[in-house]
Structures are given as structure tokens and as C-alpha cells.
Amino acid sequence: MKHRQQAISWLLHAIKIVLGDESIRRYIIVKYNERITNSAKKCIRTFNAFIKQGKTRDDKAQEIIKYCDEMSQRKRVVVFTATNIQRTKFDQETHFQSYILDNTNKRLLIVDPAFDGSKDGKMGIYFAEVSTEVVIPFFQSLQYDCEFISLSSPAQVCDGDVFCQSWSLYILLQKLKNNEYLTDSTFDIPVDQLDKYDMLLQFYKQLFQDFPELGDNLRTEYEAEIMATRGPNAPKKTQKEEILQYDPVTLLLDMTKYEM
């Protein structure tokens, strides 16, 4: 079939939307960690970057701080995610960071996909702003030990890699597995870009094999995003029809790292 690469581009775009969704992230976390203590919707939160009309960046930061204060009073472990808060209404850049809050040991572990141990301040291509300026200062005020998961190589190293929502979820799940976060605050990421993409692709394939019900979410987003696109660079009607002939789940399971 024609337009395979275009279909893959739309597929990857749809996956970013699906794995950035608060309810879907919670669903995956709970399904993989059925014994997690704080599994309620109000506990496993994902704070997006966007500011509601009439609100300010400080209002958004205070919303996150209020949540952190409530979660610090919970027993055992809470996991959550936050993104950098947009600076203007035109700011569409988000950078997902995930957290393992261990109240038993007064410890906060931060997953930043752009973490770069070779750089001053460990800051990679994206700045973990919401962690550095909002989340960490709050927990430090409570005398929590705050530590970034040390990546052997940054998961994100170029502007073309916009999969922070996927990387943050993947690394979070791996550290939760068998409570690995308790004894190991490091995580191995391949150096080669193709190998990074292969790691992410295998994660995607595993997700949709373990939870085939998520395929409906992916198909919905895939179709909606293609149909909604407008402008001079948008696919023509016939091209859209060709692209929509691909089933995104089937396409995903057939992909190779070279197509990422």
C-alpha cells in the first residue's frame, strides 16, 4: 500500500496523544501495578501544560503544590506526572516528567527523559522546569530527599524526539517493577538513536499486546487527527483516504526501528 510512511507519522502522533492522556496513563500504571497503594484518580494525576482561561502560571503551580501537599500525607507510594507549564497561550511545548513519591522513606524520585548526566546541572535538551521550580522545592521544604533517576544516556537528545510522554511512562513503569526504585535510581538508555527508538517501539508493541483494548483509543485519535488536519501542507482528500486504510495497531506491530 502507498503512503505507509505518512501513516506511520500519523500513528506516532496519535500515540503521543494517547499516552499523554491522564486517564490512560493511570489505567496502564494500575494494570501493571495492581497492588499499588494509591490507585485512585485523585492520586495518579497527570498535570498538563495548559493554563485555563483567566488563570495564571502561578495558579497552575499552586494547583500542583496543593496536590503534592495532599499526597505527602498519604501512606506509602504515590506516582504522578507533571509537564512544564506553558509561558504563553501560544506555547505548545510540553515536557513530561514523572514522579515516584515514597512517603515511607521521605523520598521523591524524578523521571526526566532529557536528563543528561554529562552536563552541568544534568540539564539536557529540555529543562525539567516544573520539577526544578515547583515540585522539588515543595518536597525539599518537607525534608524529602529528592533525586533524579540517573539515565546512562539521555532518552531525548534532539528536537525531533518529542516522545517525552512515552519515555516518562516507560521509565516510570520499569522503576516500579519489583519496586526497583527502592534499591536502584539508575536506568540504562542506549546511546545510539536507532536503539533508543527500538526501545520505545518495543514498549509500544508490548502495551498494545498487553492491553488490546487501548487499540480503540489509538484508532480514534489516528482517524480524528488525520481528518482534522487543514492547511497547504495537509494531505489531500484522496491521500487521507489512503492513509486511513491502514489500521494503526496492525501498522504499529509491523513497524521496525528504522521507521520511527
N, C-alpha and C positions, 0 to 999 in steps of 0.2 A: 504493500500500500504506500501511496505517496504521503508526504508531509509528516513522516514519523518524527523527525527532529523537532518540528513545530509542536507536535502533540506532546512530546516529552517536556518541552519548555512549559507548556500549559499545565502538564501534570505536576511538575515540580513546584510551580506557582500555587497550584491547588493544595499540595501537601503542606506548604508553608502556612496557608490559612487554616487548614485542619489542625495541624499540630500547635498552632498558636492559640487555638480556642480553649478558653478556660475549662469548660465542661468536659471536653475531650481529653485534655491533659490530665484532669482529675480522674476520669474514667480509666485511663491507661495506668496511672500510678496505683490506683486502688486494685485494679485487676492483677497487676504484677506483685502487689504487696497487700494481700488480703487481711493480714494481721496488723496493719499499720494502726496505731492508736487513734490518731486524729484524722479520720477519713471524711468528715462532714464537709459539705460545700463551703461553709464559712471558714473552714480550716485550710483546705488545699486551694489556695487562691492563686490567680494569675492576674496581676495588675498591668493593664495595658498602658501604652504611652500617652493616650489621648486625654485631653482636658475637656470636661463638659463645659458647655456654653455658660458664661457667667462666672466660671471658676478660674482659679489661677494655678500656676505651678506649685506654689506653696500649699494651696488647698489639697492638691494631689499628694504631695509629700506628707502632709498631715494625715491624710486618709491611710497611707501606708504605715505611718508611725503608730496610729491608733490600732491598726490591725496587729502590728508587731507587739504592742503592749499587751493586747488581749491574748495573743498566742504565747507570750512569755509566761503566762500564768497557767498554761496547760501542762499536763503531765507528759513526760517522755518526749516523743519526737513529733515535730510539725514540719511539713515540707510545703514550700510555696515558691512563686516566681514573680519577678517584677521586671519591667522594662524601663529603660531611660525615659524620663518624662519629656515630652515634646516642648520645644522652646517657643515655637510659633504655630499657628494653625496650619501653616504650610509645611511644617516639619513632619515628614512621614518616616523618618529613620527610627527604627526600634532596635534595641539591643537587649535580648532576653538574658536574664541572669536568674539562676535557681538557687534555692537555699535548703539546707538541712539544719533545722533548729533542734538541737539536743538539749532540752531543758534539764534533764537529769544531770548532765555534766557541765551545764552552763557554757555551751559551745555552739558557735554558728559556723557552718561550712558554706562557702560561696562557690558556685559553679559559674565561671565566666569563660565562654567559649573562645574569647580572644586573649586570654591570659598568656603572657609571654615572659617566662622566667629569665630570659636573656636580656630583657630591657629594664632600664631604671624604672622603679615603681611598678614593674611587672605589667605595664600597660601595653597592650598590643594594638592592633589596627582600630579597634573600637574601645572607648573609655567606659569602664564599668561605673558610670556616673551615679546611678540610683543606689548601687551598693556603697560606693565610697562616700557619698554625700548625705544619704538618708538612712539606709538600713544599718550599716556598720556603726555609725556614731550612736544610734539609739541603743544597740546591744552592748556597745562598749560602756555606755553610761550605766548599764546594769552589771558591769564587771564580767561580761561574757568574753570568752576567748574567741576571736573572730579570725578565720583563716580561709584563704582561697585554696580551692583544690589546685594543686600544682600539676599542670599539664606538661608532659615531656616535650611537646611541641604544640604551638597554638592550633586549635581546631580551625580557627578562621585566620587566614593570612592575607587575603586580598579582598578588594571591594566586590568582586564577583561572587564571593561566598556570602550569601545572605541567609544562611540556614541556622541562625543563632537559636531560633525556637526549637529546631530539631536537635542540635548539638546539646543545648542545655538540658533537654528532656532525656536524651540518651545517656549523658554522663551522670545525671541525677539517678536514673534507674540503675545504672551499673554500680554506683556507690551504695545504693540502698540494698542491693542484692547481698544476702547473707550478712547484712549490717557491716559491710566492708568499711564504711566511713568511720567506724569506731577505731580501727587499727591502721588505716592507710588513707592518707589525704593526698595521694598522688594518682595520676591517671595517664596511661600511655596513649598517645596520639601519633600516628605515623607522620614522618617528615614529608614524604612525597605527596604532592597534591592528589594524584590519582588514587593513592592508597587511602587518603583521607576520605575522598568521595566514595571509595569502595566500602569503607567502614560505615558511612552514613547510608549508603544504598542497602547494605545487608540489614541494617537496623530497620529501614523502611519495609523491606520484604518480610522480615520477621514479624513486625507489627501487624501487617495486613494478612499474614498467615495465622497468627495467633488470635486476631480479632477481625474475622472476615466481615463482621457487622459494620466496621468502620468504612468498608468499601462504599456503602451508600453515601456516607458523608463526602468521601472523595469524589464520587461521581457527580454529586450535586454541585460541589464547588467547581469542579472541572467544567461542567456544562455552563454554569452560571457565569463564570469569568470569561469564557470564550464568547458567549452570546452578548455579554455586556460591553465588550471592548469596542471602542469607537476611535475615529481619527484616521489620518492619512496613512499611518503605518499599520493599521488594524487589518487582519485577514479579510479578504473579500468573502461574500456570502458563500460562494462555491468552496472556497478554502475552508471556511468554518465547517461546512457540511462534511468535508473530507476529514478534518481533524476530529470531529465528533463521532466519526465511525470507529475510532479507537476506544476501547474500554480502558480507562485509566489504570485499573487494578491489574488487568491482564498485561498491559503495557509495562507497568512497573515491575512485575515479576519476571518479565523478559529482558529487562534492561541490563546493560553492563556498565562498569565504572567509566568506560570511555564515552558514554552518552550523557554523563552528568554535566 
